[in-house]
Amino acid sequence: MNNKPSLGLGKGLGALISDAADFNPVGKAKAVSSETGSGNGTEIMAIPIDKIDTNPYQPRQVFDEAALEELAESIRQLGLIQPVTVRKIGDRYQIISGERRFRASKMAGLKTMPAYIRTTDDKGMLEMAIVENIQRENLDAIEVAMSFQRLIDECSLTQEQMADRVGKKRATVTNYLRLLKLPAEIQLSIRAGKLSMGHAKVLLSVDDQDAQLQLCDAVIEKDLSVRQLEKKIAAAASKKEDSGPEESKAIPEQYFKVTEILGRFFDNNVNFKRAETGKGTITIHFSNDEEVGKFLKQMEDAGL
């Protein structure tokens, strides 16, 4: 076990709030009225739950309802022991970290909940929320990869700087980011738990997307282990070598970049097909009007 302390935000919430270990139950928190209330994160404040909004920068996209209900029942029985962290915006508060606890507390019927109040801008909030979730929550591999990409794009961090922030090796960060180059169908399979991170890393060694999709289907249908997948790919490569050389069909990097950018707005449900001539199609699958509206607003704000 590595006891070396992490750098910067990689230390987690304890580094952001000096006395984060001194958590108290709701009953011991200092109350905050609906109109007033401020703090610098050194004192727990009891905030009216109807004055708290969710985090627009939340990297977690799916909350397990059964797990939330279990947490809510625990809160009903024992109360909420661990405060959330919020920032104040006008007369309301916005979650920085602890959205699962917030949602479960609402389900449990709490009227107030304990919270640390911090002062931060949007960029700082995004960085804290993403780092805290990566460190504390059970995000799937694609959610982690998308979180890393957001830190790079929206917080202007290099991969090396980001690795320092989250306390991980740069190679680990790179491996996660590479997952976003996989076809959307494979990314969805990873998110659904049908493919492991190990399977995904092996599939990335295959250049052809159609082959990747076929191998993905084989893993799911035949319940192949990572080792079995490696053998299958090696056997196919050996057979290809025996049949003679074939002209490379490498896809330009710009296509993956377009897919990554669009994927941020449409839950990575974006894929493309490209012929050797350069002709092809880009397909976007969206879940609701909100996704389209969010994409349109970004285009308008950019003057496009």
Sequence and secondary structure as in RCSB ss.txt:
>XXXX:A:sequence
MNNKPSLGLGKGLGALISDAADFNPVGKAKAVSSETGSGNGTEIMAIPIDKIDTNPYQPRQVFDEAALEELAESI
RQLGLIQPVTVRKIGDRYQIISGERRFRASKMAGLKTMPAYIRTTDDKGMLEMAIVENIQRENLDAIEVAMSFQR
LIDECSLTQEQMADRVGKKRATVTNYLRLLKLPAEIQLSIRAGKLSMGHAKVLLSVDDQDAQLQLCDAVIEKDLS
VRQLEKKIAAAASKKEDSGPEESKAIPEQYFKVTEILGRFFDNNVNFKRAETGKGTITIHFSNDEEVGKFLKQME
DAGL
>XXXX:A:secstr
       GGGG HHHHSTTTT    GGGSEE  SS     SSS EEEEGGGEE  TT       HHHHHHHHHHH
HHH   S EEEEEETTEEEEEE HHHHHHHHHHT SEEEEEEE   HHHHHHHHHHHHHHHS   HHHHHHHHHH
HHHHS   HHHHHHHHT  HHHHHHHHHGGGS HHHHHHHHTTSS HHHHHHHTT   HHHHHHHHHHHHHHT  
HHHHHHHHHHHHHHHHHT         HHHHHHHHHHHTTTTT EEEEE TTS EEEEE  SSHHHHHHHHHHHH
HTT 
